Amino acid sequence: MTTTAFEASDAPGEPERSAPVRSRFALAAFVRTYGSLFAIGVLAVILLVWAPSGLSAFRLGNLGKYCSWALVAVGIGLAWGRGGMLVMGQGVFFGLGAYVTAMHMKLEAAGPGEVPDFMVLYGDATMPVWWEPFRSGAFTIFAIVAVPAAVSYVLGYAVLKRGVKGAYFAILTQAMAVAFATLLVATIKQTGGFNGLNTFTTFFGQNLYDPTVRKNLYLLAAGLLIVCLVIVWQLNRSRYGELLVATRDAEERVRFLGYDPANTKLFAFVVAAVMASLGGAMFAPLVGIISPTDVNATASIMMIAGVALGGRASLLGPALGALAVGFGQSTLSERFPTNWIYFQGALFIVVILFLPGGIASLGAKLAGRWPRRSARGVAATIGSEVAA
């Protein structure tokens, strides 16, 4: 009686030879599905466990500032990397969150019934009516999310429903950042003008000069970054994430299938705006100042640069790129006070020339240089060995 190849694998005393192939493929599928979530977990351990105990208060405060920028970058990665929308005006939503938080902190510093100091210095010691609700901490938290969501929905609806995309979309969003910064400079009596809002003493009733409060502020910023990464991870692997990528790559086909590409992109645009606002809300108390220079077109471009450096198409790339840009700015400016910007510019040029997909694509490039057998080739080899 002749034993076939499949019977031979089940013969007594013979080892199971197809199991390693199945286990290898199962491991690869597991890594594809949950590898990014595991990487988020590693980042969470670094930011929430190691950093608070391993860094000085000054370095920890700087890292909190970088986390604020990383929050913006995560949203840009969703809108640009997955949705194909080059959002060059995220400074607007970053500024909305920062100024809303700063307004509450200025009113806390002024005391009940009093007006912020700059309104006495630059104006007639009267406060606009629309400042008054921000005395409430609950209203301020609501506004940090609701205001940028409403503004981004109105702007996004007006632009995306008209089919504006590509370079025109990028120019329009950058024009928003220029207009917003100009408006802030022109309203010195209401927003502090070019000097912005500063000299904060408390954050929702907590003393900002207390080292414990400063540490908790950092933990809040880092925690929000991890939460936003998990949200984007879930969106990417959902049906909406697939639809967003399909809209980016084949918008007309998506429309032919009965979906409205504008609505798909609008949701990503709003989510990115809310994340930028959260970043701004953490930036103001961590840095101690928010001014038009932090939200103008130049600042918005730097936010995009961090995403491009890290890799806009990956999950962790935008966040890591923003952290790297922030760290590079601080480190290079300390060592080369007058020339650090040239080193940073050279880094961007090198990455764009040799890694167009950002630092996140480095692993794939290195892996592509090593010869590897396909799954079909591995299965055929094992089958021939069993048959022999």
Secondary structure, 3 states (H helix, E strand, C coil): CCCCHHHHHHCCCCCCCCHHHHHHHHHHHHHHHHHHHHHHHHHHHHHHHHHHHHCCHHHHHHHHHHHHHHHHHHHHHHHHHHCCCCCCCHHHHHHHHHHHHHHHHHHHHHCCCCCCHHHHHHCCCCCCHHHHHHHCHHHHHHHHHHHHHHHHHHHHHHHHCCCCCCHHHHHHHHHHHHHHHHHHHHCHHHHCHHHCEECCCEECCEECCCHHHHHHHHHHHHHHHHHHHHHHHHHHHCHHHHHHHHHHHCHHHHHHCCCCHHHHHHHHHHHHHHHHHHHHHHHHHHHCEECHHHCCHHHHHHHHHHHHHHCCCCCCHHHHHHHHHHHHHHHHHHHCCCCHHHHHHHHHHHHHHHCCCCHHHHHHHHHHCCCCCCHHHHHHHHHHHHHC
